Amino acid sequence: MPEKFTKPGTANVSAADRAKLSGLLKHYAGMPHPFSTCVRDQIKHGLSKDHAERRCAVIKDLIVGNTNWRKGNQ
């Protein structure tokens, strides 16, 4: 069953997708600031800042389990 998120810009992720992402999720979950660290890493690997922020937001959504940490579209 896909994950359900309430805010626009989130992704529905299946259990199989989560299994593929488990390494990234574990890596960033252990960081004190997973979103900032993820964005910095993704930019270092050649992504634009906007693309990195969107990708890392979904990763943090999966780590936290909801989108309540997002402050933008409240």
C-alpha positions in Angstrom: 0.0 0.0 0.0 1.5 3.4 -1.0 2.3 6.0 1.6 -0.3 8.8 1.9 0.9 12.4 2.3 -1.4 15.3 2.6 0.6 18.2 1.0 1.3 18.8 -2.7 4.8 18.0 -3.8 4.9 14.7 -1.9 5.3 11.3 -3.4 3.4 8.1 -3.0 6.0 5.5 -2.3 5.4 1.8 -2.4 6.9 -0.7 0.0 9.3 -1.9 -2.8 10.4 1.7 -3.3 11.0 2.1 0.4 13.1 -1.0 0.4 15.3 0.5 -2.4 15.6 3.7 -0.5 16.4 2.1 2.9 20.1 2.8 2.7 19.5 6.5 2.1 16.9 6.7 4.7 19.1 5.1 7.3 22.0 7.3 6.3 20.1 10.6 6.6 18.0 9.5 9.6 21.2 9.4 11.7 22.1 13.0 10.9 21.3 15.8 13.2 19.8 17.8 10.3 18.9 15.3 7.6 17.2 17.7 5.2 20.1 20.2 5.1 22.7 17.4 4.8 20.8 15.8 2.0 20.5 19.0 0.0 24.2 19.7 0.4 25.1 16.2 -0.7 22.7 16.3 -3.7 24.0 19.7 -4.9 27.5 18.4 -4.6 26.5 15.6 -6.9 25.3 18.0 -9.6 21.6 18.6 -8.9 20.1 22.1 -8.9 19.1 23.5 -5.5 15.4 23.3 -6.3 15.6 19.7 -7.5 17.7 18.7 -4.5 15.3 20.4 -2.1 12.3 18.5 -3.7 14.1 15.2 -3.6 15.3 15.6 0.0 11.9 16.8 1.2 10.4 13.4 0.1 13.3 11.6 1.8 12.7 13.4 5.0 8.9 12.8 4.7 9.7 9.1 4.6 12.0 9.4 7.6 9.6 11.4 9.7 6.5 9.5 8.5 4.5 12.7 7.7 4.8 16.2 6.2 4.2 18.2 9.4 7.8 19.3 9.5 7.3 21.3 6.4 6.6 25.0 7.1 5.9 26.4 3.7 2.3 25.6 2.7 0.5 25.7 6.0 
